[in-house]
């Protein structure tokens, strides 16, 4: 993110979109845009970008873009879909840029009639529950594509998904059942298999998920509302029975109820959200979710990394952390549009929560001997589950060290819990570093720097396998990575959390 000029906040942009000003520059007309026409609009003062077939005039938005003008200019006059997906595919650009819409990209004519017929037959195949060839990984991997079946008793419907994976677990299975619409997603490496059906009859709210981890079989068990015989499972929806890359799968949201809000520090709170009974979802260590709110008629989305309700000092997952709740530690900014709206949510209110995302792999920790966690402020949030996992499940670790940067000691999140954890496990160390300490602060002070990191990040042995995880504001993370590389750590030894 870059600092925005005064009067260029998200709220200011929302006000501008509602002012009636002609932001697209076409006096309300929509046009069909050719590639040649799009390419002409490639300057800051005249910038069009195509996202998913729609063209937007982003010139008025330049000064309001949190990533800065340079980021938008990377896609000026071109199709920016891939770039957009890499950086923030979760942003609802349709809502944010609806008043900047110029029109659709002109569709290129299809060369041969043959292609038309094959496209149609492929769509038919998909509707019939078959998998189009292009959806699979290639002919050799065809036998690894998951499949499903279903059966019933008088009172139950059981959908069985054969994942063909030997190490299936609860974190790789996401199930939602809303208004007769069943959605079951299985994550297989960087691919996603989806069963999505409009059920034939109504089912009860609570569902069960059984996983046979060794054989990779997943059962979704639904209770019938009426004990009648179902002739079919239901109507397949558009993406039913598809196996595609996770990044090509749209984000799915469900409404979660706010059940508690607790103060952690003077400006940070721990929110507890309850998942619906008809949802099975476990957020993996190192992954984040997106929260979605409608603010002044515009859909606004922000990523947050779930934490545990507290640091488990006895090294057991707390019993009330049962998978039915998601805990989020969120800093409330006095002029932050999104966090202010969050803070004003009442207990029992609802907010939309997405599926988990993130590229962190637990195996990175399981093959390490030294684990260093560099966090600034709420960059501490991904470290919570990571600490728990490292200290409870990874016996090969010699050192687990948290280097925690804050402005003042009032800003340190869970300081007491962290200090207690040091006493509980001799492998764990914590170093608090303050940039604006009071006179009586006796610990380290300063900001992230090469000299400071050379002091606090040291291998336990000359050739020990090390993993350094870093999370905080963008400048902190970028500088940290550069300093670590200057000190001789490789890219493979560094993981940056983006949320």
C-alpha positions in Angstrom: 0.0 0.0 0.0 1.0 3.6 -0.5 0.0 6.7 1.5 -3.0 8.4 -0.2 -3.4 12.1 -0.4 -6.0 13.8 1.9 -9.5 13.4 0.6 -8.6 10.2 -1.3 -9.9 7.6 1.1 -12.2 4.7 0.2 -15.2 6.7 1.6 -14.2 9.7 -0.6 -14.2 7.4 -3.6 -17.7 6.1 -2.7 -18.9 9.7 -2.4 -17.5 10.5 -5.8 -19.2 7.5 -7.4 -22.5 8.7 -6.0 -22.0 12.4 -7.1 -23.5 11.8 -10.6 -20.2 12.7 -12.2 -19.5 11.0 -15.6 -16.5 8.8 -14.5 -16.5 6.6 -17.5 -16.3 9.7 -19.8 -18.9 8.4 -22.3 -22.0 10.3 -21.0 -23.7 7.0 -19.9 -23.2 5.1 -23.2 -21.6 1.6 -23.1 -19.5 0.7 -26.1 -17.9 -2.4 -27.6 -14.1 -2.1 -27.3 -11.6 -3.7 -29.7 -8.1 -4.6 -28.7 -6.7 -1.8 -30.8 -9.0 0.8 -29.2 -8.1 -0.5 -25.7 -4.4 -0.2 -26.4 -4.8 3.6 -27.3 -5.9 4.3 -23.7 -2.6 3.7 -21.9 -1.6 7.0 -20.2 -2.3 8.2 -16.6 -4.6 10.9 -17.9 -6.4 8.4 -20.2 -6.2 4.9 -18.8 -8.5 2.0 -19.7 -8.1 -1.5 -18.3 -9.9 -4.8 -19.2 -10.9 -7.2 -16.3 -12.7 -10.4 -17.2 -14.0 -9.1 -20.6 -15.2 -5.7 -19.2 -13.3 -2.4 -19.8 -13.1 0.3 -17.2 -11.8 3.9 -17.4 -9.6 3.9 -14.2 -8.3 7.4 -14.7 -10.6 8.9 -12.1 -9.7 6.1 -9.6 -5.9 6.6 -9.9 -5.4 8.8 -6.8 -7.8 6.6 -4.8 -6.0 3.2 -5.5 -4.4 1.9 -2.3 -1.6 0.2 -4.3 -0.7 3.5 -6.0 -0.9 4.7 -9.6 2.2 2.7 -10.7 0.4 -0.6 -10.0 -2.6 0.4 -12.1 -0.4 1.6 -14.9 1.1 -1.9 -15.2 -2.2 -2.9 -16.9 -2.9 0.3 -18.8 -4.4 -0.3 -22.2 -4.3 -4.1 -21.8 -6.2 -7.1 -20.3 -5.2 -6.8 -16.6 -7.1 -9.9 -15.4 -4.0 -12.0 -14.6 -2.3 -9.1 -12.8 -5.5 -8.3 -10.9 -5.8 -12.0 -9.8 -2.2 -12.1 -8.6 -2.5 -9.0 -6.4 -6.1 -8.9 -5.2 -8.6 -11.2 -6.9 -10.8 -10.9 -3.8 -11.6 -7.2 -4.4 -15.1 -6.7 -5.7 -14.0 -4.5 -8.6 -17.5 -4.6 -10.2 -18.9 -2.8 -7.2 -15.9 -0.4 -6.8 -15.6 0.5 -10.5 -19.2 0.2 -11.8 -19.4 3.9 -12.6 -16.2 3.7 -14.6 -17.5 0.9 -17.0 -16.8 1.8 -20.6 -18.2 -1.4 -22.1 -17.4 -5.0 -23.1 -14.4 -6.3 -25.1 -15.4 -7.1 -28.7 -15.6 -10.9 -29.1 -13.3 -12.3 -31.7 -15.1 -14.3 -34.4 -14.7 -18.1 -34.1 -12.7 -19.4 -37.1 -14.4 -22.8 -37.8 -17.9 -24.1 -37.2 -16.3 -27.3 -35.8 -15.1 -25.3 -32.7 -18.7 -24.1 -32.0 -20.1 -27.6 -32.0 -17.3 -28.9 -29.7 -17.9 -26.0 -27.3 -21.6 -26.8 -27.1 -21.1 -30.5 -26.6 -18.6 -29.7 -23.8 -21.2 -27.6 -22.0 -23.7 -30.4 -22.4 -21.2 -32.8 -20.9 -20.7 -30.5 -17.9 -24.5 -30.3 -17.3 -24.7 -34.1 -17.4 -22.2 -34.3 -14.6 -19.3 -35.3 -16.9 -15.9 -33.5 -16.7 -14.8 -31.7 -19.9 -11.3 -32.7 -21.0 -9.8 -29.3 -20.5 -10.8 -29.3 -16.8 -8.4 -32.1 -16.0 -4.7 -32.0 -15.5 -3.8 -33.9 -18.7 -4.4 -37.4 -19.9 -1.9 -39.1 -17.6 -3.4 -37.4 -14.5 -7.0 -38.4 -15.5 -7.1 -41.2 -13.0 -6.2 -38.8 -10.2 -9.4 -36.7 -10.8 -11.7 -37.0 -7.8 -15.2 -38.5 -8.3 -18.4 -38.8 -6.3 -21.4 -41.0 -5.6 -24.4 -40.8 -3.3 -26.8 -43.1 -1.6 -29.7 -42.8 0.9 -31.5 -44.5 3.8 -35.0 -43.5 5.1 -33.6 -40.6 7.0 -30.1 -39.8 5.5 -28.4 -38.7 2.3 -24.7 -39.6 2.0 -22.5 -38.1 -0.7 -19.2 -39.9 -1.0 -16.2 -38.1 -2.6 -13.3 -40.3 -3.7 -10.4 -37.9 -3.6 -7.7 -40.5 -4.6 -5.4 -38.8 -2.0 -3.7 -40.7 0.8 -3.4 -37.7 3.2 -6.8 -36.2 3.2 -7.7 -34.2 6.3 -10.4 -31.9 7.7 -8.6 -28.7 6.6 -8.9 -29.8 2.9 -12.7 -30.2 3.0 -15.1 -27.2 2.9 -18.9 -27.9 2.9 -21.8 -25.5 2.9 -25.5 -26.2 2.6 -27.7 -23.2 2.2 -31.3 -23.2 1.1 -31.1 -26.7 -0.5 -27.9 -25.7 -2.3 -25.1 -28.1 -1.4 -21.5 -27.1 -2.1 -18.6 -29.5 -1.2 -15.1 -28.5 -2.1 -12.0 -30.6 -1.8 -8.5 -29.1 -2.0 -5.9 -31.3 -3.7 -2.5 -29.5 -3.7 -3.2 -26.4 -5.8 -6.4 -27.8 -7.4 -10.0 -27.7 -6.3 -12.7 -30.4 -6.9 -16.3 -29.2 -6.5 -19.6 -30.9 -6.0 -22.4 -28.3 -6.3 -26.0 -29.3 -6.5 -29.4 -27.8 -6.0 -30.8 -30.7 -3.8 -34.0 -32.5 -4.8 -35.6 -32.0 -1.3 -35.0 -30.0 1.9 -32.5 -31.2 4.5 -32.0 -30.3 8.1 -29.5 -27.6 9.2 -26.8 -29.7 10.8 -24.6 -31.8 8.5 -21.7 -34.2 9.3 -18.4 -34.7 7.5 -16.5 -38.0 7.9 -13.0 -38.3 6.4 -11.2 -41.7 5.9 -7.7 -40.0 5.8 -5.7 -43.0 4.7 -7.9 -43.9 1.7 -8.9 -40.3 0.9 -12.7 -40.9 1.1 -14.9 -38.0 2.2 -18.5 -38.5 3.3 -21.0 -35.6 3.6 -24.0 -36.8 5.6 -27.3 -34.8 5.4 -30.5 -35.5 7.4 -33.7 -35.5 5.3 -36.4 -33.1 6.5 -39.0 -35.6 5.3 -38.5 -39.3 5.2 -39.3 -39.7 1.5 -37.4 -41.5 -1.2 -35.3 -39.2 -3.4 -35.3 -40.0 -7.1 -32.1 -38.0 -7.6 -29.6 -36.0 -5.6 -30.6 -32.8 -7.3 -29.9 -30.4 -10.3 -26.1 -30.0 -11.0 -25.1 -26.3 -10.8 -22.8 -24.6 -13.3 -19.4 -25.6 -11.7 -20.5 -29.1 -10.4 -18.0 -31.9 -10.8 -15.2 -29.7 -12.0 -11.5 -30.1 -11.0 -9.6 -26.8 -11.7 -6.8 -24.7 -10.2 -7.7 -23.1 -6.9 -6.9 -19.6 -8.2 -9.5 -20.1 -11.0 -12.2 -21.0 -8.5 -14.3 -17.9 -7.3 -14.3 -17.1 -3.6 -17.3 -18.5 -1.8 -18.8 -16.6 1.2 -21.1 -17.6 4.1 -22.8 -15.4 6.7 -21.3 -15.8 10.2 -22.7 -14.5 13.5 -20.6 -12.3 15.7 -20.8 -13.9 19.2 -18.2 -11.9 21.2 -15.8 -9.0 21.0 -12.9 -8.6 23.6 -10.3 -5.9 24.0 -6.7 -7.1 23.5 -5.0 -3.7 23.6 -6.2 -0.1 23.5 -6.9 -0.3 19.8 -7.1 -4.1 19.0 -10.0 -6.5 19.6 -10.5 -10.2 19.4 -13.7 -11.0 17.4 -15.3 -14.4 17.7 -17.5 -15.4 14.7 -19.7 -18.5 14.7 -20.0 -20.5 11.5 -23.5 -21.7 10.4 -24.4 -25.3 11.5 -24.6 -26.3 7.9 -20.9 -25.3 7.3 -17.8 -27.5 7.7 -14.7 -25.3 7.5 -11.2 -25.4 9.2 -8.8 -22.6 8.4 -5.3 -24.1 7.9 -2.3 -22.7 9.7 -0.9 -19.7 7.8 -4.0 -19.1 5.7 -6.4 -16.1 5.8 -10.1 -15.4 5.1 -11.8 -12.4 3.6 -14.5 -10.4 5.4 -17.1 -8.7 3.2 -19.3 -5.8 4.2 -21.6 -3.4 2.4 -20.6 0.1 3.3 -22.5 3.0 1.8 -23.9 0.7 -0.8 -20.5 -0.5 -2.0 -19.1 -4.0 -1.3 -15.8 -3.8 0.6 -13.6 -6.8 1.2 -10.5 -7.1 3.5 -8.2 -10.1 4.4 -7.6 -11.3 8.0 -5.7 -14.2 9.4 -7.6 -16.3 12.0 -6.0 -16.8 15.4 -6.6 -19.1 18.4 -8.7 -17.7 21.3 -5.5 -17.7 23.3 -2.0 -19.2 23.2 -2.4 -22.7 24.5 0.1 -22.9 27.3 -0.5 -26.5 28.0 0.1 -27.2 24.3 -3.3 -28.7 23.7 -5.9 -27.3 21.2 -8.4 -25.6 23.5 -11.5 -27.8 23.8 -13.9 -25.0 23.0 -12.0 -24.3 19.8 -14.2 -26.8 18.1 -14.1 -25.7 14.5 -17.4 -24.0 14.9 -15.8 -20.6 15.6 -13.4 -18.3 13.8 -11.3 -15.9 16.0 -9.9 -12.7 14.4 -7.6 -10.2 16.1 -8.3 -6.8 14.4 -6.8 -3.4 14.9 -9.5 -0.7 14.8 -8.2 2.4 13.0 -9.8 5.7 14.0 -10.2 6.7 10.3 -10.5 3.2 8.9 -13.7 2.8 7.0 -13.8 -1.0 7.2 -12.6 -1.5 10.8 -14.9 1.2 12.1 -17.8 -0.6 10.5 -16.6 -3.9 12.0 -16.3 -2.3 15.4 -19.9 -1.1 15.2 -21.2 -4.6 14.5 -23.4 -5.7 17.4 -23.3 -9.1 19.0 -25.7 -11.5 17.0 -25.1 -9.4 13.8 -23.8 -11.2 10.7 -20.8 -10.7 8.4 -19.8 -12.6 5.3 -16.6 -14.8 5.6 -14.9 -16.4 2.6 -13.1 -19.7 2.1 -9.5 -19.8 3.3 -6.7 -18.8 1.0 -2.9 -18.7 1.2 0.2 -20.5 0.0 1.8 -21.4 3.3 2.7 -25.1 3.6 3.1 -26.8 7.1 5.8 -28.9 5.5 8.0 -25.8 5.5 8.1 -25.9 9.3 8.3 -29.7 9.5 11.6 -29.8 7.7 13.2 -26.9 9.7 15.4 -26.8 12.8 15.3 -23.1 13.4 12.1 -21.1 13.1 12.2 -17.3 13.2 9.0 -15.2 13.2 9.3 -11.5 12.4 6.1 -9.6 13.1 5.1 -6.0 13.2 1.8 -5.0 15.0 -1.1 -7.1 13.8 1.4 -9.0 11.6 1.5 -11.1 14.7 -1.8 -12.8 13.7 -0.4 -15.5 11.3 2.2 -16.3 14.0 -0.4 -17.4 16.6 -1.4 -20.7 14.9 2.1 -21.2 13.6 3.5 -21.0 17.1 1.0 -23.5 18.4 1.7 -25.9 15.5 5.5 -25.6 15.8 5.7 -26.1 19.6 3.1 -28.9 19.7 3.7 -30.9 16.6 7.2 -30.3 15.3 9.8 -32.1 17.4 12.8 -31.4 15.1 12.8 -27.7 15.9 15.6 -26.5 18.1 14.7 -22.8 18.2 11.4 -21.0 17.8 12.0 -17.3 18.1 9.4 -14.4 17.7 10.9 -11.0 17.0 8.0 -8.7 17.6 8.1 -5.0 16.5 5.7 -2.4 17.9 5.6 1.4 18.6 5.1 1.3 22.4 4.7 -1.4 25.0 1.0 -0.7 25.1 0.8 -2.0 21.5 2.2 -5.4 22.3 -0.4 -8.0 21.6 -0.7 -10.9 24.2 2.5 -9.9 25.9 1.7 -11.8 29.1 0.8 -14.9 27.2 4.0 -14.8 25.2 6.1 -14.3 28.3 4.4 -17.3 30.0 5.1 -19.4 26.9 8.8 -18.7 27.2 8.7 -20.3 30.6 6.8 -23.3 29.4 9.0 -24.3 26.5 12.8 -23.8 26.5 12.9 -23.8 22.7 10.8 -20.6 22.6 12.2 -17.1 22.8 10.5 -13.7 22.3 12.2 -10.4 21.6 10.1 -7.2 21.8 11.5 -4.3 19.8 9.9 -0.8 20.2 10.3 2.2 17.9 8.8 4.8 20.3 9.6 3.4 23.8 9.0 5.3 27.1 12.0 6.2 29.2 11.7 3.1 31.5 11.8 0.6 28.6 14.9 -1.6 29.1 14.4 -3.9 26.0 15.6 -3.4 22.5 14.5 -0.4 20.5 14.6 0.7 16.9 13.1 -0.3 13.6 13.8 -3.2 11.3 17.4 -2.9 9.9 20.2 -5.1 8.7 22.3 -4.7 11.8 19.4 -5.4 14.1 18.4 -8.6 12.2 22.1 -9.8 12.2 21.9 -9.7 16.0 18.5 -11.4 16.5 18.3 -13.9 13.7 21.1 -16.5 14.0 21.3 -20.1 13.0 21.6 -22.6 15.9 24.3 -24.3 13.9 26.3 -23.3 10.9 24.4 -25.6 8.5 21.0 -25.8 10.3 17.8 -25.7 8.2 16.1 -22.4 8.9 12.7 -20.9 8.1 12.0 -17.2 8.6 8.4 -16.0 8.4 7.7 -12.3 8.1 4.4 -10.4 8.4 3.5 -6.7 8.8 2.9 -3.5 6.8 4.2 -3.8 3.2 7.4 -1.6 3.7 8.3 -3.6 6.8 8.0 -6.9 5.0 9.8 -5.8 1.8 12.7 -4.2 3.8 12.9 -7.3 6.0 13.2 -9.7 3.1 15.9 -7.5 1.5 17.9 -7.3 4.7 17.6 -11.1 5.2 18.9 -11.7 1.7 21.8 -9.3 2.3 22.6 -11.3 5.4 22.9 -14.5 3.2 19.5 -16.1 3.7 18.0 -17.6 0.5 14.5 -17.0 -0.9 13.6 -20.6 0.0 14.3 -19.9 3.7 12.0 -16.8 3.8 8.1 -16.9 3.7 6.2 -13.6 3.6 2.6 -13.6 4.7 0.5 -11.3 2.6 -2.4 -10.8 5.1 
